[in-house]
Amino acid sequence: MSQQAQEQPYDYRARPLREPDWTRLPGWRDVSPAEWESAQWQRAHCVKNVKQLRSVLGDLVAEEFYADLERDQAERATMSMLLPPQMLNTMVPDEVPGTEAFYADPVRRYMLPVFSDRRTDWPSHPRASRDSLHEQEMWVAEGLTHRYPTKVLAELLPTCPQYCGHCTRMDLVGNSTPQVDKLRFSLRPQGRLDAMLDYLRTHPGVRDVVVSGGDVANLPWPRLEAFVAALLEIENIRDIRLASKALMGLPQHWLQDEVRAGMERLATTARSRGAMLAIHTHVNAAQSVTPLVARAAREMLAAGVRDVRNQGVLMRGVNDAPDRLLDLCFALLDGATIMPYYFYMCDMIPFSEHWRVSVREAQRLQHAILGYLPGFATPRIVCDVPYVGKRWVHQVADYDEVRGISYWKKNYRTGIERAGDDALDRTYEYYDPIDVLPEQGQAWWRAQGDDHLRLAAQRAEDSRDEARRQVLLDTH
């Protein structure tokens, strides 16, 4: 067989992980390894504004970049700036960053967006919304979303150690920006957590709790441990997943003695009653997987958690190529013992069009990565369809590729629907970014898009009205 015949579209090579040298950046030239590995030092030196970023990078990047960033923060950003040193250090990891390299870096593109990244023709899809997944409509207690029949999402707090530009919960999480006045929880923290536990104790059909926020790494450890311990006392709860991007963005947190010892206590309790405790993190680029991230994941596994899994987000300019996705998956699996699990299509929040890809492109990428990874470690690419939930991208029921409208069905009712409505019979729409459509489709959106959106919105409102009517009937 010739060498040519053996070539493959993707060439696998085991690549050792490497911690980028933080002293290459002017502001951290004198930072010691002990300081770098301190969670307290990392939190104290987070970059929260352009002035602090300039103090780290100095004149390595041109003034035009800082002006571009300031304009984005003033006119487009839905999330305020917050970058732990660990995460900032993975931008342009292999060299002293210059302006061009910094602009092109995939981690920078989603963690530190600038105005010139955004589209000017369609900066937001006409169907974009602040709470694009309608999670708050499905709250059964403040912060507790009951969307799937057996699973709930518990948002314990509205803050993170780092803020991603594409955050799907930009409606609630983080500080307000000039574009977004954030919502706030109304109950006191412990009152909210108690209300969640009360609901779960009285709903035996729920077995699976995703404990999130925000990011659980921002909750004081004793409070998080107490909440998870209380979940483990509820007989019907069999699966608990702790959601923390900080396992990657601030691994120092998960390496603290208090956290490791506490996770071991919780994992021991979980095993004793046949429940599963796992950690879900959020890594979008292979360069973010460093030895510190691997240490944190392995310490959690050693403490007894069932698994550490990754839920990434598919984004243009970040990981929308087969080799980038496969490089990331192998870095997670081989380098850090983190299971590639999902890649979500970026949700339809405001000013996100430059990140989003079409359903057809997501299908192409799913096809391209099959066959290289073990089956159990091949991530599914999913679309989180409003009022439906996660759907594998090949599950689309119908697809108008000219107008970029995909139609989906579901096999369960969310918390706002009741027997007798049309939830299981109707289709639900998701929308491709308009700029990737053929000219005919773009012209349709310019001319008729508003009418289509009004009809779609009315259908959704009619369905919710029927659900509310059923609730009233059920309570009388």
C-alpha positions in Angstrom: 0.0 0.0 0.0 1.4 3.4 -0.9 2.0 6.2 1.5 -0.6 8.3 -0.3 -3.3 5.6 0.3 -2.6 5.6 4.0 -3.2 9.4 4.4 -6.3 10.3 6.4 -8.3 13.6 6.6 -7.1 13.8 10.2 -3.7 12.8 11.4 -3.7 11.7 15.1 -0.6 12.3 17.1 -0.3 12.1 20.9 0.6 15.6 22.1 1.8 16.2 25.6 0.1 19.0 27.6 2.0 22.1 28.4 1.4 25.0 30.8 2.1 28.2 28.9 4.8 30.4 30.4 3.0 33.2 32.1 6.2 35.2 32.6 6.2 35.9 28.8 3.5 38.5 29.6 4.9 41.8 31.1 2.5 42.0 34.0 3.3 38.6 35.3 7.1 38.5 34.8 7.7 38.2 38.6 4.8 35.8 39.5 6.2 32.6 41.1 4.9 29.1 40.5 3.5 29.0 44.1 1.5 32.2 43.4 0.3 30.9 40.0 -1.0 27.7 41.6 -2.9 29.6 44.4 -6.6 29.9 43.9 -6.6 33.0 46.0 -3.9 34.7 43.9 -5.8 33.7 40.7 -9.0 35.2 41.9 -7.3 38.4 43.2 -5.7 39.0 39.9 -8.6 38.4 37.5 -8.8 40.9 34.6 -12.0 42.8 34.9 -11.5 45.8 32.6 -9.3 47.2 29.8 -7.0 49.0 32.2 -6.2 45.7 34.0 -5.7 43.9 30.7 -3.3 46.6 29.5 -1.4 46.1 32.8 -0.8 42.5 31.9 -0.2 42.8 28.1 1.3 46.2 28.0 2.2 47.3 24.5 2.4 43.7 23.1 -0.9 44.4 21.4 -1.6 47.7 19.6 -3.8 50.4 21.0 -6.3 49.6 18.3 -7.1 46.3 20.0 -7.9 48.1 23.4 -10.1 50.6 21.6 -11.9 47.7 19.8 -12.5 46.0 23.1 -13.7 49.1 24.8 -16.2 49.7 22.0 -17.5 46.2 22.3 -17.9 46.5 26.0 -19.9 49.7 25.5 -22.0 48.7 22.5 -22.3 45.0 22.1 -21.2 42.9 25.1 -23.8 40.9 26.9 -21.3 39.8 29.5 -18.9 41.9 31.5 -15.2 41.2 31.4 -13.8 38.6 33.8 -10.8 36.5 33.1 -8.7 34.5 35.6 -5.0 34.6 34.8 -5.1 30.9 34.1 -7.5 31.4 31.2 -5.9 34.6 29.8 -2.6 32.8 29.8 -3.9 30.2 27.3 -4.4 32.9 24.6 -1.5 32.7 22.1 0.1 30.1 24.3 3.2 29.3 22.3 4.7 32.7 21.8 4.8 36.3 23.1 1.5 37.6 21.7 1.4 40.3 19.1 -1.7 42.1 17.9 -2.4 39.9 14.9 -1.9 36.7 16.8 -4.1 38.0 19.7 -6.9 38.9 17.3 -6.8 35.5 15.7 -6.6 33.4 18.9 -9.7 31.1 19.3 -9.9 31.5 23.1 -9.7 35.2 22.8 -12.5 35.2 20.2 -15.1 33.8 22.7 -13.7 35.0 26.1 -12.6 38.5 25.1 -14.8 39.5 22.1 -14.1 42.8 20.4 -16.4 45.0 18.3 -14.8 44.1 15.0 -15.5 40.4 15.7 -19.3 41.0 15.5 -21.3 41.1 12.3 -22.6 44.4 11.1 -25.2 43.0 8.7 -27.0 40.7 11.1 -25.4 41.3 14.6 -28.4 39.6 16.2 -30.9 37.2 14.7 -34.4 38.7 14.7 -35.5 35.7 16.8 -32.7 36.2 19.4 -33.8 36.7 23.0 -32.2 37.2 26.4 -33.4 33.9 27.9 -33.2 32.1 24.6 -34.0 28.7 26.1 -36.9 30.0 28.2 -35.5 28.5 31.3 -37.1 31.0 33.6 -40.5 30.3 32.3 -40.0 26.7 33.5 -38.9 27.6 37.0 -40.8 25.5 39.6 -38.8 27.3 42.3 -36.6 30.3 41.9 -33.6 29.1 39.9 -34.9 25.5 39.5 -35.8 24.7 35.8 -37.9 21.5 35.3 -37.8 21.1 31.5 -37.2 17.4 31.0 -39.4 14.7 32.7 -36.7 13.2 34.9 -34.1 16.0 35.1 -33.9 19.5 36.6 -31.4 22.3 36.4 -30.6 24.0 39.7 -29.0 27.5 39.3 -27.5 28.0 42.7 -26.0 31.4 42.0 -25.6 34.0 39.3 -21.8 34.4 39.2 -18.8 32.6 37.7 -15.0 32.9 38.1 -14.9 33.8 34.4 -17.5 35.2 32.0 -17.8 33.7 28.5 -19.0 36.1 25.8 -21.5 33.6 24.4 -23.1 32.7 27.8 -26.6 31.2 27.2 -27.6 32.6 30.7 -26.6 36.1 29.9 -30.0 37.2 31.1 -29.2 36.4 34.7 -25.5 35.6 35.1 -22.8 38.3 35.7 -22.8 42.0 36.1 -25.0 44.3 34.0 -23.5 45.7 30.8 -24.6 48.8 28.9 -26.6 46.5 26.6 -28.1 44.2 29.3 -29.6 45.1 32.7 -29.3 41.7 34.4 -32.1 40.1 36.2 -31.6 39.2 39.9 -32.8 36.5 42.2 -35.4 37.8 44.7 -35.0 35.3 47.5 -32.1 35.0 49.9 -29.6 32.3 48.8 -30.4 29.8 51.5 -34.1 30.3 51.0 -33.7 29.5 47.3 -31.8 26.4 48.0 -34.3 25.2 50.5 -37.2 25.8 48.1 -35.4 23.7 45.5 -34.9 20.8 47.9 -38.5 21.0 49.0 -39.6 20.6 45.4 -37.4 17.6 44.8 -38.5 15.9 48.0 -42.1 16.0 46.7 -41.5 15.1 43.1 -40.3 11.4 43.0 -40.2 11.4 39.2 -37.0 13.5 39.2 -33.8 11.5 39.4 -31.2 13.8 37.8 -30.0 17.2 39.1 -27.6 19.4 37.3 -26.1 21.8 39.9 -25.1 24.9 38.1 -25.4 28.7 38.1 -23.3 30.6 37.3 -20.5 28.3 38.3 -20.5 26.2 41.4 -16.9 27.1 42.0 -18.1 30.5 43.1 -20.3 29.1 45.9 -18.5 28.8 49.3 -17.5 25.2 49.6 -19.5 24.5 52.8 -22.7 25.7 51.2 -22.2 23.6 48.1 -21.3 20.5 50.0 -24.3 20.9 52.3 -26.6 21.3 49.2 -25.2 18.2 47.4 -25.3 16.2 50.7 -29.0 17.2 51.0 -29.7 16.0 47.5 -28.0 12.7 48.3 -30.5 12.2 51.1 -33.5 12.3 48.7 -34.2 8.7 47.7 -35.2 9.4 44.1 -32.1 11.4 43.2 -29.7 9.1 41.5 -27.6 11.4 39.3 -25.9 14.7 40.3 -23.8 16.7 38.0 -21.8 19.7 39.1 -21.3 22.2 36.3 -18.0 24.2 36.5 -16.1 25.8 33.6 -13.6 26.7 36.4 -12.3 23.2 36.2 -10.6 24.6 33.1 -10.6 28.3 33.8 -9.6 28.1 37.4 -8.3 24.6 38.1 -6.5 25.9 41.2 -9.9 26.1 42.9 -10.5 22.3 42.5 -7.0 21.5 43.7 -7.6 23.1 47.1 -7.4 20.8 50.1 -10.9 21.8 51.4 -12.5 21.1 48.0 -10.7 17.7 47.4 -11.6 16.5 50.9 -15.2 17.6 50.5 -15.6 15.9 47.1 -14.3 12.7 48.6 -16.9 12.9 51.4 -19.7 13.5 48.8 -18.4 10.8 46.5 -18.2 8.3 49.3 -21.8 9.0 50.3 -23.0 8.8 46.7 -21.4 5.4 46.2 -22.9 4.1 49.4 -26.4 4.7 48.2 -25.9 3.9 44.5 -26.0 7.4 43.2 -23.6 8.9 40.6 -21.7 12.2 41.2 -19.9 13.7 38.2 -18.4 17.1 37.1 -19.2 18.8 33.9 -16.8 21.4 32.6 -16.7 23.6 29.5 -13.6 23.6 27.2 -13.8 24.9 23.7 -10.2 24.8 22.5 -7.4 22.3 22.9 -4.9 24.9 24.0 -7.0 25.4 27.2 -6.2 21.9 28.4 -3.0 22.3 30.4 -1.3 20.2 33.0 -3.0 22.1 35.8 -6.4 21.3 34.2 -5.4 17.6 34.0 -4.3 17.6 37.6 -7.6 19.0 38.7 -9.6 16.4 36.7 -7.5 13.5 38.0 -7.8 14.7 41.6 -11.6 14.8 41.3 -11.5 11.3 39.8 -9.2 10.1 42.7 -11.7 11.7 45.1 -14.3 9.3 43.8 -16.5 11.2 41.3 -18.0 9.0 38.7 -16.7 11.0 35.7 -15.5 14.3 34.5 -17.1 15.3 31.2 -16.8 18.2 28.8 -19.7 20.2 27.3 -18.3 22.5 24.7 -20.0 25.0 22.5 -19.6 25.0 18.7 -18.5 28.4 17.5 -17.2 30.0 14.3 -13.6 30.9 14.5 -13.1 28.8 17.6 -13.7 25.2 16.9 -15.7 24.9 13.7 -13.3 22.7 11.9 -12.9 18.9 12.2 -9.2 19.1 13.2 -9.9 21.6 15.9 -12.7 19.5 17.4 -10.6 16.3 17.2 -7.5 18.0 18.7 -9.7 19.2 21.6 -11.3 15.8 22.1 -7.9 14.0 22.2 -6.4 16.6 24.5 -9.3 16.1 26.9 -9.3 12.3 26.7 -5.6 11.5 26.4 -4.2 14.4 28.3 -6.7 15.1 31.1 -9.0 12.0 31.4 -11.9 14.3 30.7 -14.7 12.6 28.6 -15.8 14.5 25.5 -19.6 14.6 25.9 -21.5 17.3 24.0 -20.9 20.2 21.7 -23.8 22.5 21.8 -24.7 24.8 19.0 -24.4 28.4 20.2 -27.7 29.7 21.4 -29.7 32.5 19.9 -28.8 35.3 22.3 -28.3 38.9 21.2 -25.1 39.8 19.3 -24.1 36.1 18.8 -24.4 35.7 15.1 -20.7 35.8 14.4 -20.3 32.7 16.6 -23.3 30.6 15.4 -23.1 27.9 12.7 -26.0 26.4 10.7 -27.6 23.1 11.4 -26.2 21.7 8.2 -22.6 22.8 9.2 -23.1 21.1 12.5 -24.2 17.9 10.8 -21.1 18.1 8.6 -18.8 18.4 11.6 -20.5 15.5 13.4 -19.9 13.3 10.3 -16.3 14.5 10.1 -15.3 13.5 13.7 -16.9 10.0 13.6 -14.5 7.1 13.5 -11.5 8.7 15.1 -12.5 8.6 18.7 -13.7 5.6 20.7 -17.5 5.4 20.4 -18.0 6.1 24.1 -15.8 9.2 23.8 -17.3 10.6 20.6 -19.2 13.8 21.5 -22.7 14.4 20.1 -23.3 17.7 18.5 -26.7 18.9 19.7 -29.0 21.8 19.1 -30.8 23.1 22.2 -34.1 23.9 20.6 -36.3 26.5 22.4 -39.2 24.8 24.3 -37.8 21.4 23.3 -34.3 20.9 24.7 -31.2 19.0 23.5 -31.6 17.4 20.1 -28.9 15.6 18.1 -28.4 17.6 15.0 -29.4 14.7 12.8 -32.8 14.5 14.5 -34.2 17.5 12.6 -37.8 16.7 11.4 -37.7 19.1 8.5 -35.3 21.8 7.2 -35.7 24.8 5.0 -32.1 25.5 4.1 -32.9 28.5 2.0 -34.5 30.4 4.9 -32.4 28.7 7.5 -35.4 27.3 9.5 -35.1 23.9 11.0 -38.2 22.1 12.5 -38.0 19.8 15.5 -40.3 17.6 17.5 -40.2 16.3 21.0 -41.4 13.3 23.0 -42.1 14.8 26.4 -43.8 17.8 27.9 -41.9 20.5 29.7 -43.0 21.9 33.0 -45.2 24.5 31.4 -47.2 22.0 29.4 -50.0 19.5 30.3 -51.8 16.6 28.9 -54.2 17.7 26.2 -52.1 20.3 24.6 -50.3 19.9 21.2 -46.8 19.8 22.6 -46.0 16.3 21.3 -47.6 16.9 17.9 -46.4 20.4 16.8 -43.0 21.3 15.5 -40.6 23.9 17.0 -38.3 26.1 15.1 -34.6 26.9 15.3 -32.9 29.4 13.0 -29.6 29.4 11.2 -27.5 32.5 11.1 -28.8 34.6 8.3 -25.5 35.6 6.8 -24.7 32.0 5.8 -28.0 31.6 3.9 -28.1 32.0 0.1 -29.1 35.4 -1.2 -32.7 34.2 -1.7 -33.0 33.4 2.0 -31.4 36.6 3.1 -33.8 38.6 0.9 -36.7 36.7 2.4 -35.7 37.6 5.9 -35.2 41.2 4.9 -38.7 41.3 3.3 -40.8 38.9 5.3 -38.9 37.8 8.3 -41.0 39.9 10.7 -44.2 38.3 9.6 -42.8 34.8 10.1 -41.5 35.6 13.5 -44.9 37.1 14.6 -46.6 33.8 13.5 -44.0 31.6 15.3 -44.3 33.7 18.4 -48.1 33.5 18.4 -48.0 29.7 18.0 -45.7 29.5 21.0 -47.9 31.9 23.1 -51.0 29.9 22.2 -49.3 26.7 23.4 -48.3 28.4 26.7 -51.8 29.8 27.2 -53.2 26.3 26.8 -50.7 25.0 29.3 -51.6 27.7 31.8 -55.3 26.9 31.3 -54.6 23.2 32.1 -52.7 24.2 35.3 -55.7 26.2 36.4 -58.0 23.2 35.7 -55.7 20.9 37.6 -55.8 23.0 40.7 -59.6 23.3 40.9 
